[in-house]
Amino acid sequence: MSTLNVEQRRKSSFVHQTPNLVENALLSLDEAAACLRMSRRTFYRKRPQLVASGLKQVRDQKRYKFPASSVRQFIDTAVKTGTLVRN
Protein backbone atom coordinates (compact mmCIF):
# COMPACT_ATOMS: atom_id res chain seq x y z
CA MET A 1 0.00 0.00 0.00
CA SER A 2 1.29 3.43 -0.91
CA THR A 3 2.09 5.90 1.85
CA LEU A 4 1.46 8.91 -0.42
CA ASN A 5 -1.43 11.12 0.57
CA VAL A 6 -4.12 12.09 -1.93
CA GLU A 7 -2.47 15.41 -2.90
CA GLN A 8 0.89 13.74 -3.57
CA ARG A 9 -0.73 11.02 -5.69
CA ARG A 10 -2.62 13.61 -7.72
CA LYS A 11 0.55 15.64 -8.32
CA SER A 12 2.58 12.58 -9.28
CA SER A 13 -0.06 11.32 -11.72
CA PHE A 14 -0.33 14.79 -13.28
CA VAL A 15 3.44 14.98 -13.71
CA HIS A 16 3.28 11.78 -15.76
CA GLN A 17 0.56 13.22 -18.04
CA THR A 18 2.07 16.64 -18.69
CA PRO A 19 5.27 15.64 -20.57
CA ASN A 20 3.17 13.67 -23.05
CA LEU A 21 1.64 16.88 -24.39
CA VAL A 22 3.17 17.64 -27.77
CA GLU A 23 3.59 21.39 -28.11
CA ASN A 24 1.98 21.73 -31.56
CA ALA A 25 -0.81 19.24 -30.92
CA LEU A 26 -4.46 20.22 -30.83
CA LEU A 27 -6.34 18.52 -28.03
CA SER A 28 -9.96 17.51 -28.24
CA LEU A 29 -12.40 18.75 -25.64
CA ASP A 30 -12.18 15.41 -23.82
CA GLU A 31 -8.37 15.50 -23.77
CA ALA A 32 -8.28 19.10 -22.53
CA ALA A 33 -10.83 18.28 -19.83
CA ALA A 34 -8.72 15.29 -18.73
CA CYS A 35 -5.60 17.46 -18.48
CA LEU A 36 -7.52 19.93 -16.31
CA ARG A 37 -8.94 17.07 -14.21
CA MET A 38 -12.55 17.95 -15.09
CA SER A 39 -15.43 15.96 -16.39
CA ARG A 40 -16.64 16.69 -19.91
CA ARG A 41 -19.82 18.22 -18.52
CA THR A 42 -17.94 20.56 -16.15
CA PHE A 43 -15.59 21.57 -18.95
CA TYR A 44 -18.55 22.50 -21.19
CA ARG A 45 -20.08 24.54 -18.38
CA LYS A 46 -16.83 26.31 -17.44
CA ARG A 47 -15.44 26.75 -20.98
CA PRO A 48 -16.47 30.44 -21.33
CA GLN A 49 -14.75 31.23 -18.02
CA LEU A 50 -11.69 29.19 -18.94
CA VAL A 51 -11.34 30.98 -22.28
CA ALA A 52 -11.79 34.35 -20.57
CA SER A 53 -9.03 33.34 -18.15
CA GLY A 54 -6.56 32.60 -20.93
CA LEU A 55 -7.24 29.16 -22.36
CA LYS A 56 -6.99 29.36 -26.14
CA GLN A 57 -9.35 27.49 -28.43
CA VAL A 58 -9.31 26.89 -32.18
CA ARG A 59 -12.36 26.16 -34.29
CA ASP A 60 -11.75 23.02 -36.37
CA GLN A 61 -14.74 22.78 -38.70
CA LYS A 62 -17.60 22.30 -36.21
CA ARG A 63 -15.53 21.42 -33.13
CA TYR A 64 -13.28 23.34 -30.81
CA LYS A 65 -9.73 22.16 -30.28
CA PHE A 66 -7.31 23.38 -27.64
CA PRO A 67 -3.56 23.84 -28.31
CA ALA A 68 -1.54 21.68 -25.94
CA SER A 69 0.84 24.56 -25.27
CA SER A 70 -2.10 26.74 -24.21
CA VAL A 71 -3.41 24.03 -21.87
CA ARG A 72 0.04 23.63 -20.31
CA GLN A 73 0.43 27.40 -19.88
CA PHE A 74 -3.06 27.63 -18.40
CA ILE A 75 -2.24 24.90 -15.88
CA ASP A 76 1.05 26.58 -14.93
CA THR A 77 -0.76 29.88 -14.35
CA ALA A 78 -3.49 28.17 -12.32
CA VAL A 79 -0.88 26.50 -10.12
CA LYS A 80 0.94 29.80 -9.52
CA THR A 81 -2.23 31.78 -8.74
CA GLY A 82 -4.00 28.97 -6.91
CA THR A 83 -7.20 29.39 -8.90
CA LEU A 84 -8.45 28.00 -12.19
CA VAL A 85 -10.47 30.99 -13.43
CA ARG A 86 -10.18 34.73 -12.94
CA ASN A 87 -12.91 36.52 -11.07
HELIX and SHEET records of a PDB file:
HELIX    1   1 VAL A    6  GLN A   17  1                                  12    
HELIX    2   2 THR A   18  ASN A   20  5                                   3    
HELIX    3   3 LEU A   29  CYS A   35  1                                   7    
HELIX    4   4 ARG A   40  ALA A   52  1                                  13    
HELIX    5   5 ALA A   68  THR A   81  1                                  14    
SHEET    1   A 3 LEU A  26  LEU A  27  0                                        
SHEET    2   A 3 ARG A  63  PRO A  67 -1                                        
SHEET    3   A 3 VAL A  58  ASP A  60 -1                                        
END                                                                             
